[in-house]
Amino acid sequence: MPNPESPEPDYERLAEEFGTPLFVYDAQVVERSHAALAGALPDGVDIMYSLKANPNISLCALLGSLGAGAEVSSHAELVTALRAGIAPEDVIFLGPGKSTGELEACVDAGIAALVCESLDEVERLDALVGRRGSAPFPVMLRVNPSFTARGQGLAMGGKPRQFGIDEVAVRDAKRRLGDLTGVRVVGIHAYMGTRFLDHTSVVRNTERILGLAESLAADLGVSLDAVDFGGGLGVAYFAHENDPDMAGLGRGMREAVADFRSRNPHCRLMMESGRYLTAASGTYVVRVREVKESMGELFAVADGGTNHHMAAVGVGSFAKRNFPVRRLGATEGADTREYSVTGPLCTPNDLVAKKVPLPEVRAGDLLGIGRSGAYGPTASPGLFLSHGYPAEVLVDRGRAHLVRLPDTTEDLLGRQRLVRIR
């Protein structure tokens, strides 16, 4: 992933203006990340931004302006993408357990396709469209392949999963699907896993999914108009990790797609990406409230922690590994000591970083947790201890835009109703 080429945001000024805790996103880093991915993909492969990584509407609008479509998994994400200006024909909706209201919203919006996670879901949608008397609605079948992937941080396919339809069941579904009139199968979706750092794994997954899509389309007797081959491209968070080799990805993807394209010149190809597009752009900024020593270990207790950034506990790792953490404004080369960085929560699990070397930390200092643009507030227990969610700021060439107001006590209590029963 490209390194920032412009001066980084003035975190002290932002903290004074907007308060802390605070998520800061650098728009130019988002732009460079998108450009790096787009440059590595063959012409005609659409990037679908996965809103689950960061659903802030201003980030969605930025990525939409750069040419990204949207992959959404809830009604709120669908509305977010559309309000951000992403065209319905560039939106797909996936995820298990969709509600009837979500199915209706997809039909009303006229999105590119609804990705069905079960044959029962296909039939539910078929009945809904039939009751409306609408034209057949495009669906993609999410397949849980028989093969597995290597190199991912979290497996999403190739094993017993709530996601998708087992490959063998899809192959046996020709007659069942042929009886439906309210839906039109337009393609195949598969997603093997997330946080791939080795580009060869992504290339190999793409090759296998494209081959699987052709085989399934032939078995089902349907036209192959679209294939979403997932993606799951990761970023390096921890020591001894490296970002994906984008030049190598480009070479491999061009070769993987070329043969398929020669046989399916009109098929729309899609690659999903959330983490890669946004992670590097974000810094979680907290202010240290107290530095204390306990049994020989130093703790920097800050005003925000895992209630806003649960991903920092280790992104699915069994062993604690630290996100990149630094004391903002510190002089390079200063002597360091080890600090465990915590938030204000009443749980020992509120450990943002364990024994990380930092220049001397004092109360009032700002700490920045890097690579925090993905899976921050959206994957964290923001209501724990009723601290609420923090402000979010998008910085574009030195100009700061407040893109999310911080929760207030009244915001939190305003959704509740006091009933005195004694």
N, C-alpha and C positions, 0 to 999 in steps of 0.2 A: 504494500500500500504506500502511496506517495507520501513523503513528509511535507508538512506545511512549508510553503515558500514565502509566506507573508508574515509580518510580525504577529505574534500571538495576542489574544485579547488582553486588555488591561484588567486583570482579575481583581485587583484591589479596588479600582474604580467601580467595577461592576458590583462587587460585594457591597460597597458603600451605597450605591444607587438602588440596588434591588434586594439587598439583604442576603443572608445565608440561612440555611443551605441553599444551593443554587446550581442548576444544571446550565452549563454554557455550551452552545453548539456553534461551531465555526462553519459558516456557509461555504467558504472557499475549500475547506477540506472535503465537505460533501461533494462539491463540484468535481474535485480532483479524483475522488474515489469513484464517482459515477463514470468519469471519463476513462479511468483506468480499466474498469470492467467493460465498458462499451467498446473500448479499443481492443480488448482481448477476445471479444465475441465476433463470430462471423457476421457479415452483413445479413440483416433480416432476422436476427435473433432478438426478440423483445425482452428487455429487462422489466420484470414485474416487481415493484417494491413491496416487500412484505411488511405491512403496517404493524404487525405484532412486535417488531423490533423497536419501533418508536412511532406511535400514532399521532404525534403532534401535527396539527393541521398545517402549520407553516412549513415544517420539514417536508410534509407530503406535497405541498404546493411547489416547493423548490425542486423536488425530484421530478414532479410532473412537468415542470417547465423545462427540465433537462431532457425530457423524452421518455421517462419511465412510466409504465403502467402501474397497476396496483393489484396486489393479491390480498384479499381481505377475508376475515373469518368471523365476523359478527355484524349485526345490523349497524352498530355504531361505527365500526370501521368502514362499512360500505358508505354511510352518509358522509363520513370524514373525507374519503377519497373523492366523492362526487363534489362536495363543497370546496375541496381544494382545487378543483378544476380538471381533474382527470376524467377523460371521456368514458362513458359507460362501455363503449366497445373496447376499451383498454383495461377493463376490470374483470377479474375472476373471483369467485367466492368459493372457498373450500373450508373443510373442517367437519368433524363428526358432530352428530346430534343437532343438526340445524332445526330451528323452530319453523312452524308453518308461516309465521310472520316474516321470517327471514327469506323463505322461499318466495313468498308473495312480493317482498321488496325487490328481490332480484329480477323477477318477471316484470314488475312495474318499471324498474330502471332500464331494462333492456341491456343488461351487461353482456359481455362477450360469451361467457359460459358459466354455468354452475357446475362445480366439480363435485360429483356425487361420491359419497364414501361407502355406499351400500346399494345393493339392488332394490332393497325396500325403499330407500330414499328416492331412487329413480322412479319407482312406481308412485310414491307420494306426490312427486312433482308432476308426473304424468296425469294423475287424477285432478290435481289442482288446475292445471292448464286446461284439461278437458272441461271442467265445470265452468271455466271462463269462456270457453269457445275461442281461445287465442290460437295463433299459429304455433306450431311445434317449437319448443324452447330448446336452445342448444345446451347440451350437457357434455362434460368430459368425465370419463370413468377414472377414478383414482384407484390404481392397482397396487396391491401389496405383492411385489414380485417374489418369486420362489428363490431368487438369488439374494445374497447379502452384500454389503459394501464394507470396505476396510478404510480406516483412517478418519472416521468421523468421531466427533465428541459425543454425539447422541444419536443412536440408531432410530430411524423412523419407519423403516421398512425391512422386508426380508425376514421378519420374525413375527410371532403372534402379536398383533397390534390392533388397537381400535380404529386405526386409520386405513381407509381404502378397502378394496375387495380383493380377496386372495386371487392370485393369478389363475388358479385352476377353476375357480368359480366363474371368473369372467369368460374363460374359454367355453364353459358349458352354458352360457347365458344367451346364446343366439336366438333361440325360440322365445324365451321370456322377453327379451328386448324387442323382438320383432312384432310382438302383439301390442306394443305401445304406440299411441298416435299423438300424444301431447308433448313428447320430447323427441329430440333428434340427437343421436350420439355423433359428436363431431370430432372426438379425439380422446387421447389418453394422457393421464397425469401420473407421475410417480415421484416420490421424494424419499431418498434413501437415508438421509441423515443431515446433521448440521455440524458446523465448525470444522470443515475439512481445511487443513492447512497444506496438504500435499496436492498440488494441481493435478497430478496424474490420477488421483482417485476421482476427482470431478470429471475428468475426461473419460475415464473408464466407465463411470456411472452413466454418462451421457450416451456413450456408444451402446451400452447394454439396454438402456431405456428406449432409445430410438429403434433398436432392433426388436425389442419387445412390442413396441407400439405397432410396428408394421405387421408382426405376426398376429397380434390380437385383432387388428383391423381386418386382416384376411380371414381369420376364423369366424369373426362376427358378421362379415359381409357388409361392413360400413366404410364410408369414405373417411380417409384420414386427413382431416382439415386442420388439426391442431395437436401439438404435443408440448406439454410442459414437463421438462426433464428435471425439475427441482433445482438443485444447485447446492445450497448449504455451504457456500464459501465462507471460510472463517477469517479471523484476524488473530494475530499473536497478542496474547495478554501477559503471559508469564515468562519468566526467565527460561532461556534455552529454546524458546519458540521463535519461528520466523513467519512473516506474512507469506501468503502464496506467491509463487513465481508467476507473475502475470504474463511475461513474455512466453514462458513455457506453456501456460494455459492457452494463450492465443494460438500457438502452433498446434497444440493438441486438439483444441476445439475445432479449428478450421478443418483438420483432417477428419475428425469424428463426424462433422456435419456434412462434408462434401458428398460422400457416397449417398447418404440419406437424401440430400437435396436433389441429386441426379434422378432419383426415383420418385421423389415427392416434391416437385418444384413449387407447388402452391400451398404446401402445408405451413401453417403458422407455428413457429418455434418460440418457446418462452423459457426463460430462466428466472427463477425467483432469487431475490437477494434482499436481505434486511440488514443483518449484522455488518456485512462488508461495506455497505453504502453509508452507514451512519456511525459505527462504533468509534472510529478514529476521530470523528469531529467533536466528540463530547468530553467535557471535563466536569466532574462533580466537585463543587467547591464548598468546603466546610470551614468554619472558624473554630479554632481550638478554644475551649472554655477553661480547661484545667489540664495541667500536667502533673501526674502523680506517680509515685513509685510503690510497687507492691511486691514484696519478697524478691527484691533485686531486679524487677522488670519495670520498665518505664511505660506508662500509658498516656497517650494524648487523647483526652476525652473531648470530642467535638460536638457541634450542635446538630449533626446529622449522621446517620449511619445506615444500617441495613434496612431500615424502614423505607428508605428511598433507593437503596442500591443493593438489593439482595444478591444480585449477580456477583458482587465483589467477594462473596464468601467462598467462591471457587468454581463457579460455572460447572456444576455437576461433578467436581473432583472430590474424591474421598479424602485427600490430604489438602490442607489449607495451602493455597498458593496466592501470592499477592498480585493484584492489578498494579500497574505502574502508579506509584504514589510519590509526590514531591512536595516540598515546602515551597509554596509560591513566593517568588521574590527573593529566594535565597541566592547567595553568591556561589557560583560554581567553584568546586574544589574545596569548599568548607569542610572542616572535620565533621564526622557524623557519629551518631549514636543510634542504637536500635530502639525503636518505639513501636508499640502495638497501638494502632489507631482504632478507637471505638466511637460509637455514637452515644446518645442519651437514653438508651433503652434499658429496661430492667431485665435483661437476659444476658447471660455470658456468651450467647451466640451473636451478639451485636459487635462483631469483630470485623472491621473493614479491612485491616491489614495487620499481619502478625510479624513483630520483630523486623520491621523494615528500616533500613539505614536512612537517616535523615539528618540534615544539619540541625543544630540545637533548636528545639521547638519550645515555644513559650505560649502562655495564654494570650489569645488575641491573634496569633498567627493564622494564616490561611494555608490549608492543605488542598491539593488538587489530586483527585483520582482520575487518571487518564483513561482513554478508550472507553468512555462511559456514555457514548451516544446511542447505544443499543441496550435494551433490556435493563433500563434503570427504573424509573417510576412504574413503567408498564408491567414489570415482573417483581414488584416489591410490595410488602404489606404496609402500605402508607397509612392505614388507619390504626396501626398498632400503637397503643398509648395515646391515641388521638392527636398525634402531632400533625397529621395531614400531609399533603403533597407539597413539594417546594415550587418556587418559581422556576421558569425555564426562559432562557434568553438566547436569541439567535443573533450572532454577530456577523455582519457582512461588511468586509473591508473597513473595519474599525467602528462601524455604526451598530449600536446595540438596539435590538428590538425585543421587547417583552412579549413572549409568545405563549406564556401561561402564567396566570396570577397564582400566587401561593394560597393554599387553603387557610382560612381563618377559623377561629373557634365557632363563629356564627355559621360559617359554611357547613361545618361538621354537624352542629346541633340543628341546623335548619331542616335537615332531612329526617329528624326524629320527631316523635310525638310523645309528649308527656301525658301519661295516663296514671292517675293515682287510684290504686285499687285497695288501699288500706288507709 
